[in-house]
């Protein structure tokens, strides 16, 4: 079973603990988010563009619709946007906490 994604505007009602992770972007496909599980609920994947080691202002993008939890420690956006040069901020509800 793939991880659940919260519909826009849904309130946190599952009773798990909210977790946050910062992940280096990469080619479209699988990215490692240590600790995320297929039973967790993915809430947000925000990207912030990084150029020459600095974050660029006004460059945040919401990539949430492209990503899903596909396995333990793994989110995926195969066929989606390449996130190289982006830092991704992932929030999810840890249902085992």
ZIDANOR-V787515 format. One record per residue. N is the residue number from 1. RES is the residue in one letter. SS is DSSP state (hx for helix, st for strand, lp for the rest). D_CENTER is the distance of its C-alpha to the mean C-alpha in Angstrom with 2 decimals. Layout:
n = <N | N>
res = <RES | RES>
ss = <SS | SS>
d_center = <D_CENTER | D_CENTER>
This chain:
n = <1 | 2 | 3 | 4 | 5 | 6 | 7 | 8 | 9 | 10 | 11 | 12 | 13 | 14 | 15 | 16 | 17 | 18 | 19 | 20 | 21 | 22 | 23 | 24 | 25 | 26 | 27 | 28 | 29 | 30 | 31 | 32 | 33 | 34 | 35 | 36 | 37 | 38 | 39 | 40 | 41 | 42 | 43 | 44 | 45 | 46 | 47 | 48 | 49 | 50 | 51 | 52 | 53 | 54 | 55 | 56 | 57 | 58 | 59 | 60 | 61 | 62 | 63 | 64 | 65 | 66 | 67 | 68 | 69 | 70 | 71 | 72 | 73 | 74 | 75 | 76 | 77 | 78 | 79 | 80 | 81 | 82 | 83 | 84 | 85 | 86 | 87 | 88 | 89 | 90 | 91 | 92 | 93 | 94 | 95 | 96 | 97>
res = <X | X | X | X | X | X | X | X | X | X | X | X | X | X | X | X | X | X | X | X | X | X | X | X | X | X | X | X | X | X | X | X | X | X | X | X | X | X | X | X | X | X | X | X | X | X | X | X | X | X | X | X | X | X | X | X | X | X | X | X | X | X | X | X | X | X | X | X | X | X | X | X | X | X | X | X | X | X | X | X | X | X | X | X | X | X | X | X | X | X | X | X | X | X | X | X | X>
ss = <lp | lp | lp | st | st | lp | lp | lp | lp | lp | lp | lp | lp | lp | lp | lp | st | st | st | st | st | st | st | st | lp | lp | lp | lp | lp | st | st | st | lp | lp | lp | lp | lp | lp | lp | lp | st | st | st | st | st | st | st | st | st | st | st | lp | lp | st | st | st | st | st | st | st | st | st | lp | hx | hx | hx | lp | st | st | st | st | lp | lp | st | st | st | lp | lp | lp | lp | lp | lp | lp | lp | lp | st | st | st | st | st | st | st | st | st | lp | lp | lp>
d_center = <17.49 | 13.94 | 11.48 | 12.02 | 10.25 | 11.99 | 14.29 | 14.52 | 16.73 | 16.72 | 17.70 | 16.50 | 19.27 | 18.26 | 19.55 | 16.79 | 15.64 | 12.68 | 10.70 | 8.91 | 7.91 | 8.64 | 8.17 | 10.74 | 10.07 | 12.53 | 14.19 | 12.69 | 12.12 | 10.72 | 8.83 | 9.57 | 7.80 | 11.21 | 12.08 | 9.63 | 12.09 | 12.81 | 14.46 | 11.59 | 10.32 | 6.76 | 7.58 | 5.70 | 3.67 | 7.03 | 8.94 | 12.30 | 14.93 | 16.88 | 20.43 | 23.03 | 21.22 | 20.95 | 18.32 | 19.66 | 20.35 | 19.40 | 16.73 | 13.52 | 11.84 | 9.55 | 7.67 | 6.49 | 9.65 | 9.16 | 6.46 | 7.69 | 8.36 | 11.56 | 12.99 | 13.16 | 10.94 | 9.32 | 6.59 | 8.58 | 9.62 | 13.29 | 15.53 | 13.04 | 12.92 | 13.53 | 11.45 | 14.26 | 15.48 | 12.21 | 10.43 | 6.72 | 6.30 | 3.68 | 6.22 | 7.59 | 11.27 | 12.96 | 15.77 | 17.87 | 18.27>
